[in-house]
Each structure stands twice: as C-alpha cells, then as structure tokens.
Amino acid sequence: MATGARPVLIAGGGIGGLAAALGLAQKGIRSILLEKASALGEIGAGIQLGPNAFHAFDYLGVGEAARGMAVYVDQMRLMDALTAEEICHVDLGDAFRARFGNPYAVVHRGDLHGVFLKACRESDLIDLRVSSEVAGYDQDGASVTARLASGERVTGSLLIGADGLWSNIRKQVTADGPPRVSGHTTYRSVIPTEQMPEDLRWNAATLWAGPKCHLVHYPLSGWKVFNLVVTYHNDAPEPVAGQPVSEEEVMKGFTHIHQRAQNIIRHGKNWKLWVLCDRDPTERWVDGRVALLGDAAHPMLQYFAQGACQAMEDAVCLSHMLGSHPGDHATALEKYRAQRFPRTARVQLLSRAIGEHIYHPAGEHARLRNAIMGAKSSEDYYKDLAWLYGGTGLKG
C-alpha cells in the first residue's frame, strides 16, 4: 500500500469523507471511515453542482450514477425581489457544456450522498464505521491514533479530518476557536411540484435578490419537488442547525419584497432553519500525519453554491497526491494543502462578497448591481466563471 501497512483514517461520513474514501480506493489505499452518527445519511435538501463537481464524480468513479439522478437546469436566473423583474440569466445549455466540458445540475443532497455511500460499500478497501465520533488524535513518527468519544482508539497511517464545520480534528490542528456567525439565517423547505406556482416552475436555478434577503428555488428529484431556500439578515447571535420553525417566523424577513416572491414562500411547509457560519481562510490544514478536508478546512457561505463541490475537489487532490508520492506522506499532504488553499480561500472570500453585492444589496447599491449584471451576456459570465468551473481538484 502506498502509505504503509496501516489504513488511512477518515473522520466524518458526509459527502467529503465518502469522496475521500473513494479517491483513496482508486489509488489502492485502504481507509477506515469513522462517522459519529448511528447511521450514515445526509440531512438537508438540494445542492447545486457546477461542472467542476462532474469532473470530480468522474475521477472518483461515480460519474454515471451521479448524472443519473441530477436535474439539468437550462439557466441560472437572477430576479429582482422588489420588482419581480428579471435582472439577467446565464444560459446553461450546449454552449455552456461545450465551454466547460460538463453540465450544470441540481440534485438532492441525500441522493448524492447515497451514490457515494453505495460505491463505498461496494469497495473492499473501505471500512465504514458508525457511532464512532473522533474526539481527538495522538501521533508519533510512524502512525496516528484517533481517540473516539467512546474511549476506543483506532490507529492508522494518516488521519483526514472531514468532520465538518464543528470539526474536532480542526480544533487540534488549527486551534482557532469557533466558526464565525454571519447573522444570516437560512430557511429550507421542499415542496411538491404541483404546489409550486405554475408560472414559476422554471427549469432554472433561480435567485430572487432583495434588500438583506433572498430566495432560491429549483426542481429536484426528477421534477417531483422544488427545493426552496430563503435567507435574511436577522443578526442571529448563535449557530443553529436544522431547527423546525413556523411559516410566520420565516415570513418576517420578507414583508418588504414583491407579492409574487412572497407567494413562493407561502407554499413552503415544514420549514427548518440554519444560522449560516463560515471562517476566515487559514493555511494551517496539516499537522504531521493529519490533514483537514471540506468544511473542516474551509467552511464557506452558501452564496457560491460550492461547499460540496470544493469538498469533492479536495478528495480528488488529496488522493492524487497520496497516490503520486507513495511512502512520503509529508510531501503528499503539503502538496495537497499548497494546491487547494489558494482556490478554496478565493471561494470563501468571494462567497461573502457575492452575498453582500449580488444577493442582498439595497437602494443605489442594488441599482448598480442590476445595471452591471444586466449588461452582461452569457458569454461574459462564462469568462467570469472560467477559473471556478474550469478547475478541478488537480488544477485551478
């Protein structure tokens, strides 16, 4: 085996952790994935997949399965939530696919997680363990040992911290305190397609941008449902994840926008809220035989729709480097960090900027946004996005 007799340990069984296990298996490297929950699964609803996600799917050997469950949208569409008029749209058809070599799509997070989970279960090189929260680690020159919350200890050649925003591994690697609370609260709902207003059943990833608020909707799961995500600034002081909330509370942040946009929210049911958090970029991802991946390394706001995509790119790059430098983990992990940090930091910081300048501006700021973005063609946007969608875990 490339990294010695012991397997690589992976903390976290989300999309990033499963992708890392698959990437290692592609290189013939065994792994033990340690997930704290009692079952492997994924909460949440829809996620958007840029062409860079499909590059990663293909590298990780799940391209066909992932393509089979995605919904391929025709446009990214930006609407003014105050006037209900279109500001601009980006064509995602043949010209887009030709430019980037892959499509743009949306998928249910649980469906995508299931694709990775099935592939991991079919691999003899991947050992999946649940009820196994990694609380910390110890290491020496030859190995690293994960300390589980249960008191159990598991030893491997390396430890990959793919344990998300509240990563226990990051606490030890970086020791930079809790995540940054943005003060933006997101509410999520999934509604049957027949309950979506008929004149808004667009085959598009649609964003309604308003003062200190926005709405996003798109079709999912073979057009059976629409994903609905709405966000507003309510200066929430503490992180919250997945808490049920009433429609009345959701509507509080959207009383100032156009009735047509408000009506979309009224079709939502069983709302749950998340208070958005991220972190400032840090270059400290590696501690000896331990490396961070995905949200544990570079948590980002949702405004670029790149969280899962960047985690998958991390998995591609990490497995590539370990495969390319057998027996030299120090070089492999440093090359992984050096290649991934500039790209992920750019996405982190631009995600904040997009929230401020595209999703949430008001007054003159919003009029300036409309003028600038409305003047651009789809080809202009392709040029703007080439650094992101043209990149992979191995370059860019």
Secondary structure, 3 states (H helix, E strand, C coil): CCCCCCCEEEECCCHHHHHHHHHHHHCCCCEEEECCCCCCCCCCCEEEECHHHHHHHHHHCCHHHHHHHCEECCEEEEEECCCCCEEEEEECCHHHHHHHCCCCEEEEHHHHHHHHHHHHHCCCCEEEECCCCEEEEEECCCCEEEEECCCCEEEECEEEECCCCCCHHHHHHCCCCCCEEEEEEEEEEEEEHHHCCHHHCCCEEEEEEECCEEEEEEEECCCCEEEEEEEEECCCCCCCEEEECCHHHHHHHHCCCCHHHHHHHHCCCCCEEEEEEECCCCCCCEECCEEECHHHCCCCCHHHCCHHHHHHHHHHHHHHHHHHCCCCHHHHHHHHHHHHHHHHHHHHHHHHHHHHHHHCCCHHHHHHHHHHHHCCCHHHHHHHHHHHHCCECCEC
